[in-house]
């Protein structure tokens, strides 16, 4: 049925009509003469010429309206068969569109279904390939050109393999870099997780290493500052304490109240220590300002 319509020739009966302004030359000649007489840069109407000028203006406007009306009348007559022809064509187009629209929708729906079917089939193959390289299919950059029926299957699969290999190499490099970052951070007594996360945020290994160095410097500076503040605070407290007390024998007495604030006793003990333990003990005694004597080694 559709072939019958397609094969039918569109027949149009068109007979161009002859249309002309028969006295064009005469009208143009007189119009030019009038124009040349009155077309001046500084045309002036005087009391003596005003009445005549107004009469000429009236006549010219009347002639202009007459010519334009003739044009409009002919235009209306010309448009009658054209309007009828256009109406016939639009009627036929409307009827054809009633068939085109549902067919067009059905064709597009089927093409979309087939496209999605190809998409799913490609994903199945891609998933198998990505599993072989132990990388996530979520990382696949799907090329819409793969959905074209003319796209070579071997070329498509090779491109998927190349993506999987690149992702595998990237993840291996990331794991190696993460191990290096963790080792360096732990060696500096820093939490490695924030620095490993920087790698996952696509910050280069060199930059992360620099960030660890910077964090280490800040941590050491902060520790040094805290230690200096602690020493200063302890010195201040000691000075304040000594200003309020006096030592009499083994007793520390408050100068104002005479109260015994602290009493000192001498203890003797022997201990078998390793060199490391002895150093730790000495450090403890020094930090707590405990007087001691070393009798033997």
C-alpha positions, 0 to 999 in steps of 0.5 A: 500500500505504501509503495503505491503512494510512493510510486504515484507521481505528484501532478501539478497543473500550473499555467503561468499567467502573463502580467504587466503594466502596459503603460509603464514607460509613460508612467515612469517618464512622468514620475521621473520628471516630477521627481527631478523637479521637486527632489532638491536638498532644500526645497522651499515652499513660498506663499506664492507657490504654496497652493500649487505645491499642495495641489501637486502633492495631493495629485501625487499621493492619489496616483501613488495610492492608485498604483499600490491598490492595483498591485494589491488587487493583482496580488490578491487574485494571484494568491487565490489559486496559490492558497487553494493549491497550498491547502490541497498539499497541506491536506495530503501532508496531514494525512501522510503524517498520520501514518508517518508519526506512528511508524517513525515512533515504532522504528525509533523504539525498535532501534533504541531497543536494539541499541540497548541490546547491543549495549548490554552485550558489549557490557557482558564482554567487557565485564569478562575482560575486566574480571580477567585483569581484576579491575572494576567494570565501573571504571570502563569508559564506554565509547558510544561508537561501539554501538554502531553496527559497522564498528569492528568487533575485534577493534572494540574488544581490543580497545576494552582490553587496552582500558583494562590493562591500563587500569590494572597498571594504574592500580598496581602503581597506586598500590606500590606508591601507597606502600612507600607512603605508608612506610615513610609516614610511619617512619616519621610517626605520622598517620599514613592514611591522609597521605595515601588518600592524596594518592587516590586523589591523583596527587603525584607520589613526589608531591605526597612525599614532600607533604610528608616531609612538611608535616614531619617538620611541622610536627617536630616544630610543634613538639619542640615548642611544646617542650620549651613551653613545658620547661619554661612552665616548670621553671616558673613553677619551681621559682614560685615554689622556691620563693614561698618555701625554704629548706631546713634539713630534709624538710621544705617549709612554707615561709609564711605559715611554717608548715612542712610542705614536703619532707625528703628521705634518702633511700638506697637500693640496688638494681640490675639494669641494662644500659638502655634501662639505666639511661631511661632511669637517669632521664626520669630522675633528671626530669623529676629533679630527684637528687641521686648518686651513682656508686658503681657501674 
